[in-house]
Amino acid sequence: MPDLIADASVDGRTRASTDEHAQRSWRWVWSLLFIAVTVALATSTVLSWYAESGTGTGVGADSQWANDFRASPLALVMSLTGSAVFLFAWLVFGRRAMASTARLDRQLVAGRTVPPRAMRSHAAQVMRYFAVAIPGLMLALTGDPQMATLQAVFYPSLWMLARGLRRGLIWNLITAVSVTAGLLLGAWGDSGWTGLSSSDAGDGTLPTELLRAGSIGVVSWLFSTAMGVWLTMAFTRGHEREVLLNQLRRQEAELSAERADLAAERERARMAADLHDTVSQSIAGIVMLAQQGAREQSPERSAQLFAVIESSANQALTEARSLVAATSTVGLSSATGLAPALAQACERFARETGIDVRTDFITVDDQSMTQRRQTLLVRAAQEGLANARKHAGAGVVQVVLRRASAGDAVTLTVTDDGRGLPPGFTVASSHGFGLPGLEQRIAQAGGALTLRSRQPHGTILEATL
């Protein structure tokens, strides 16, 4: 279970790190877009003002400024100041608001409860961005109507940060009204400087500008509303899918942990059964012999009993050492690798049991196999060795590690010269817990475990991962 939980935890951290990196990249992309659009429009405004002023220095006649507000230095200052405020709003408040939105989304997708304080902090950051950016946009449009292009970057950011259709529609309407107001203020400035009380003041200039400004505002509002509704629906569906996918991942991790717990419980039961069938029975026999020897009066009989006790104790020691050799994952670490760990396990088993163990291991790239898979292969070797000792009565066991026929998988084969399998025997029909538990764990790791008879006699255990 620790391996499964660790793998799930690593996967979760990897996904979170990848998402955070992607969101940080998106914030940089949006910042560069805001800077590029704002600087390009400001440059265009300055060049247009120089061209309309009629001089190369920007100093025109007072009468010309009096007849055209948007050709005056005041309009230039208002346009540049508004665009600077607009860009400042994004760089200072908008980026922080987007980062806060990303954090909230990650928490919601992960199924965690967002504290009210975090929600209020996010709402305040979004409010500050809108409260500074919208007046800046309005001021820029008052000085130069071509600054309306700033809407192309502002409206998408508005809908990304609004977090809800209702709030998005409200701020969208406020922005459209502000855009229309900025255009009208610039038109009013032009009409005022031409003299509203003069005889040609009713030439229809203001109504024409009013119609133009209203058309721009309405078209912008309709387009941004349609775009916002579509973005909101797409985001909602994507968020729901992400939540469901995250729930599925958590359930899968929980199910894997439960399976690992069950496998561990079966392994403990198998160990208890092995201890009962071997060491415990030997020790119980030793106790009975010792009690009998204490009551024995004949020296010859006592010597015989002590010889039997010594033999039983040696047998119990051998059985205990065999169990230790068959269950401990010896030597497996990032410093040694799979092949040395298998060699050490086989050497210890041969030393403790007296069975001839022959090995043939290929060099495996340990970086391409997880620690969990390497551990399972060592467990498979130990299970095959233990069965060869306990059930097969084998004298020679061969352990081979080779590459599988397809892909990057490796196959571990344990072959003995013992009695072989009973007719119709399968892993599922095994009365013990070792083979079924090992088969389940290997299957969970994407591998396969097979057990078959060897001609003319013997057994072959094969694990592929």
Summary of the structure (lengths in Angstrom):
residues: 465
radius of gyration: 40.4
end to end distance: 18.4
largest distance: 146.7
contacts: 1459
relative contact order: 0.06
helix: 74%
strand: 7%
